[in-house]
Amino acid sequence: MHNPDEPMRNDERRDPLRELQAKVDSALDDVKPKIRRALEELEARVDEALQEIRPRAQAAMREVQPRVDQFVADVQPRLDSVLERLQQRIEELRRELDARAARTARVEPAGELPPAADAGPEDVGTAV
């Protein structure tokens, strides 16, 4: 750094940005250990709280599990019935669409021109 009693040379000009960055770096270096300790303390507190809560949460899950199982047992036959009806309806619709497709494939609607591949060279320009 520059001694204030000596005159400054051009290459030793004061750079405020560099000085500010040095101060910021120094402040961060001072604070990092404190932040690290605070985070470690917080992690320890969270771990303690989890250890305290875990048995209560597991007990609550064990308590409600029979009711959940009963609900699933009650609802499952209904769901199976709805699924079966949906599958039957889908199959009916599939058969209906297949029948429609078969009918429309056999009969050409009135006013429809034959495909271009069927027209021979003698038919060019005579199609209406």
N, C-alpha and C positions, 0 to 999 in steps of 0.2 A: 504494500500500500504506500501511498505518497505521504511524505513528511510535510506537514503544513508550513514549516519554516523554509523549505526549499522551493524554488520556483518550479512549476510543472513543465515538463517537456511535452511535445506534441503527442508522443506515443503513450504518455502516462495520463492522458486526460481522464477526468472523472467520468465514469459510465454509470449513470443513475440506474439503468435497467439491470446491469450486472450487480450493483450493490444491493438492489431490492431482491434480486434472485438469491443472493448470498444470505440475506436476512431471512427470507422465507425458508430456505433450506435449513438454516440453523434452528429456526423455530420448530420446524417439522421434526428435526432430529431430537429436540428437547421433548416434544410431545409424544413421539412414537412409543416410548416405553410405558408412558401413562395410559395411552390408548390400549396397548397390548394387555396391560394388567386389568383394565376395566373390562375388556372383552373376555378375558379368562374368568374373571369374577362372575360376569353375566352368564357365561356358559355353565359354570358350576351351579349357579342358582337355578338355571333352567333344568339341568340334570337332576337336581334335588327335587324340584317341583314335579318333574315327570315320574321320579321314583315314588313320590308321595301319591300321585294321582293314579298311576297305573293299576294298583290293586282295586281301587274303587271302580275304575272303568271296566276292568275285567269282571268284577262282581255284578255290575249293572248289566253287562252283556249276557252273563250266565242267567241272570234273573229274567230277561226278556226273551231269551232264546226259545223257550217252550211256546210262548205266544206267537213268535214269528213262525215257528214250525207249524203250529196249528193253522195260522192264517194261510200259509202256503198250501197245506193239505186241503183246506176248505176251497181255495180258489183254483187249484190245479184242475179238478174235473171240469169246472166251468170253462177254463181256458182251453182245455182239450176239446170240449164240445164246440166252442166258437171256432177253433182252428179247423176242426173236421168240417163244419158247415162251410167255412171259407174255401177249403180245398174242394169240396163238392161243387160249390158255385163256380169256382175257377174252371173246373173240369167241364161243367155244363156250357159255360161261355166258350171254351176252347172247341167243344164239339159243334156248337152253333156257328162259330166263325169258320171252322173247317167245312161245314155243310154249305155255308154261303159262298165260300171260295170255290168249292167244287161246282156249284150252280153257275157262278159267273164265268168260270173258266170254259164251260161247254157252250154257252150262248154269247155271241157277239152282240153287243147292244146296237140298235138301229142307228145308222148314221156314222158308225165308226169305220174308218178306213183300214184296210189290211196293213200289216206291217210293211215297211219299205223293202225289206229283204225279199218278200214274195213277189214284188213287181219285177217283171222281166224287162229287157231293153225295148221290146216292142210296145210296152205299156207306158213309156215315159211321156208325160204330158197329156195322157188320156185319162188319168185318174180325176175324179170329180170331187 
